Amino acid sequence: MKKCVLSLVLLILVVQFFAAEKYAVLITGQAADHGDPTGSWALANPGRTRHTEFWYDTAMLFNMLIRQGFEEENIYVLYGEGLDYDPPDITMPAIYLHPLHGQITDYRADREHLEAVLTGLAEGNQELEIPQLNDDDFLFLWTFDHGDHESAGSSVVNLCLMDNVVIWDWEFAAFLEQINAQKKVVWMQQCYSGGFIDDLEALHQPIVINTASHYSTFAQGADNIPVNENEVLSE
């Protein structure tokens, strides 16, 4: 995971010298404290009842993008129910909070809002104040939640969103195909995320793809830093 983060930072630093504008879409189709006890994430990581990693990873990545020169208005965050995670009994470090005490989350992580954001980047959406991207722009997309496959061993997979709705690998790629950009970087953390690779590789614009797992395997935590992320390193 640390190598992935370093590679992402280096890529962003290089791209910002060439791209006219940098945009990011962060998609977390599950909320902390709302983990499905029968879902792939719970099965792979027993005992994680709060699922705080869903918020921690989202907020940490948002703050990292801000530090790397992304404008906040160019970062679209679709998280859980549409509100930042704010439990009364947890004191969260600043890295998991908005740097100016604002709201990180923009939209509920459901199918309707995901389609609206991706279509907006492709065509423009004045109502949502989403600009139409052009071939000078750079787009970074990140996903996190449960993932599943069509059948055991199948490379046809999906990303789970709220209300037990999913977006399939081929659907996700079709939305990205419509977005014009100099380069697209897709980083996926959900289980079976490797199944998205073949669909994304078929896009007609340059793309960099990083997935947490093969299409037939779970995605699991890689470290225990910080401790309250509940991640476990298996050696």
C-alpha positions in Angstrom: 0.0 0.0 0.0 2.8 2.4 0.9 4.4 1.8 -2.5 1.1 2.5 -4.2 0.7 5.8 -2.4 4.3 6.9 -3.2 3.7 6.0 -6.9 0.4 7.9 -6.9 2.1 11.0 -5.4 4.9 10.9 -7.9 2.4 10.5 -10.8 0.4 13.5 -9.6 3.5 15.7 -9.2 4.5 14.9 -12.8 1.0 15.4 -14.3 0.4 18.8 -12.7 3.1 20.3 -14.9 1.3 19.2 -18.1 -2.4 19.1 -17.3 -4.5 22.3 -17.7 -6.7 21.3 -14.8 -6.6 18.3 -12.3 -9.8 16.6 -11.3 -10.6 13.8 -8.9 -13.6 11.6 -8.1 -13.5 9.7 -4.8 -16.2 7.0 -4.5 -16.8 5.1 -1.3 -20.1 3.2 -1.5 -20.2 2.2 2.1 -20.3 4.3 5.4 -18.3 3.7 8.6 -20.5 1.8 11.2 -22.6 0.4 8.4 -20.7 -2.7 7.4 -22.6 -5.7 6.0 -21.8 -8.6 8.2 -22.1 -11.0 5.3 -20.1 -8.8 2.8 -16.7 -9.7 1.4 -14.9 -7.1 3.5 -16.3 -8.4 6.7 -15.5 -12.0 5.7 -11.9 -11.1 4.9 -11.5 -9.0 8.0 -13.4 -10.5 10.9 -14.1 -8.3 14.0 -14.2 -5.0 12.1 -17.6 -3.8 13.4 -17.2 -0.1 12.9 -15.7 -0.2 9.4 -14.0 3.1 10.1 -11.5 2.4 7.2 -14.2 3.5 4.8 -14.1 7.0 6.1 -10.4 7.2 7.1 -9.1 6.2 3.6 -11.6 8.7 1.9 -10.7 11.6 4.1 -6.9 10.9 4.1 -6.9 10.7 0.3 -8.9 14.0 0.0 -6.4 15.8 2.2 -3.5 14.3 0.2 -4.9 15.6 -3.0 -5.3 19.1 -1.6 -1.7 19.0 -0.5 -0.6 18.0 -4.0 -2.3 21.0 -5.6 -5.8 19.9 -6.4 -8.4 22.6 -6.1 -11.1 21.5 -3.6 -13.8 22.4 -6.1 -12.3 19.9 -8.6 -12.5 17.0 -6.1 -15.9 15.3 -6.1 -16.4 13.0 -3.0 -19.2 10.5 -3.0 -19.2 8.9 0.5 -21.8 6.7 2.2 -25.0 8.6 3.1 -23.6 11.9 1.9 -22.3 13.2 5.2 -18.8 13.1 6.8 -18.2 10.5 9.5 -18.5 12.3 12.9 -18.9 9.8 15.7 -19.3 11.3 19.2 -16.9 8.9 20.9 -14.0 9.0 18.5 -11.4 11.9 18.4 -10.1 11.8 14.8 -6.7 13.2 13.9 -6.7 16.2 11.6 -5.8 14.1 8.5 -9.3 12.6 8.7 -11.0 16.0 8.8 -11.5 18.9 6.4 -8.4 21.2 6.6 -10.7 24.3 7.1 -13.4 22.5 9.2 -15.7 22.2 6.2 -17.5 19.2 4.7 -15.4 16.8 2.7 -18.4 14.8 1.3 -20.2 16.2 -1.7 -22.7 13.5 -2.6 -24.3 10.3 -1.4 -22.5 7.3 -2.9 -25.4 5.9 -4.8 -26.0 5.1 -8.5 -27.8 8.3 -9.2 -25.1 10.6 -8.0 -22.3 8.6 -9.5 -23.9 8.8 -12.9 -24.5 12.5 -12.4 -20.9 13.2 -11.6 -19.3 11.1 -14.3 -21.8 12.3 -16.9 -21.2 15.9 -15.8 -17.5 15.5 -16.4 -18.2 14.2 -19.8 -20.8 16.7 -20.9 -20.8 19.5 -18.3 -23.5 20.1 -15.7 -24.3 23.7 -14.8 -26.8 22.8 -12.1 -24.2 20.8 -10.2 -21.4 23.1 -11.3 -19.4 20.3 -12.9 -17.3 21.4 -15.9 -16.9 19.4 -19.1 -13.3 18.1 -19.2 -11.2 18.4 -22.3 -8.1 16.7 -23.6 -5.7 19.0 -21.6 -7.2 17.9 -18.3 -6.1 15.1 -15.9 -8.6 12.8 -14.1 -8.0 10.7 -11.0 -10.7 8.2 -9.9 -10.6 6.2 -6.6 -13.0 3.6 -5.4 -13.6 1.8 -2.1 -16.3 -0.5 -0.8 -17.3 -4.1 -1.1 -16.9 -5.6 -4.6 -18.4 -8.8 -6.0 -18.2 -10.9 -9.1 -20.9 -12.2 -11.4 -20.2 -15.8 -10.4 -17.4 -17.7 -8.7 -14.2 -17.2 -10.6 -15.7 -14.8 -13.1 -13.7 -11.8 -14.3 -17.0 -9.8 -14.6 -17.1 -7.8 -11.4 -18.8 -4.8 -9.8 -18.4 -2.1 -7.2 -21.1 -1.9 -4.5 -22.8 1.4 -3.8 -25.4 2.5 -1.3 -28.8 0.7 -1.1 -27.2 -2.5 -2.3 -26.9 -1.2 -5.8 -23.8 -1.9 -7.9 -22.0 -0.6 -11.0 -20.5 -3.3 -13.2 -17.0 -3.1 -14.6 -18.2 -2.6 -18.2 -20.7 0.1 -17.1 -18.0 2.0 -15.2 -15.6 1.8 -18.2 -18.4 3.1 -20.5 -18.8 6.2 -18.4 -15.1 6.9 -18.3 -14.9 6.4 -22.1 -17.2 9.4 -22.5 -14.9 11.7 -20.4 -12.3 13.5 -22.4 -8.9 13.9 -20.6 -5.2 14.0 -21.3 -4.8 11.0 -18.9 -6.9 9.1 -16.5 -5.7 7.3 -13.4 -7.9 4.7 -11.7 -7.1 3.3 -8.3 -9.5 0.7 -6.9 -9.4 -0.8 -3.4 -12.5 -3.1 -3.3 -12.4 -6.9 -3.5 -12.2 -8.4 -6.9 -11.2 -5.0 -8.4 -8.8 -6.6 -10.8 -11.8 -7.5 -12.9 -12.1 -3.9 -14.0 -8.7 -3.9 -15.7 -9.7 -5.5 -19.0 -12.6 -3.1 -19.5 -10.5 0.0 -18.5 -7.6 -1.0 -20.7 -9.9 -0.9 -23.7 -10.4 2.9 -23.3 -9.2 5.0 -26.2 -7.3 7.6 -24.0 -4.2 7.0 -21.9 -5.0 5.4 -18.6 -3.1 4.1 -15.5 -4.9 1.4 -13.5 -4.0 0.2 -10.0 -6.2 -2.4 -8.3 -6.0 -3.9 -4.8 -6.6 -7.5 -5.9 -7.0 -10.0 -8.7 -10.5 -10.5 -10.0 -10.8 -13.7 -8.0 -9.5 -12.5 -4.7 -10.4 -10.4 -1.7 -8.7 -7.1 -0.9 -7.3 -6.9 2.6 -5.6 -4.3 4.9 -1.8 -4.0 4.5 -0.6 -2.3 7.6 -1.5 -1.0 11.0 -0.7 2.7 10.7 -2.4 4.5 12.3 -3.7 1.9 14.8 -7.3 3.2 14.7 -7.6 2.3 11.0 -8.0 -1.3 12.3 -5.7 -2.7 9.6 -3.7 -5.8 10.2 -0.4 -7.0 8.6 -0.2 -10.7 8.0 3.4 -12.0 7.7 
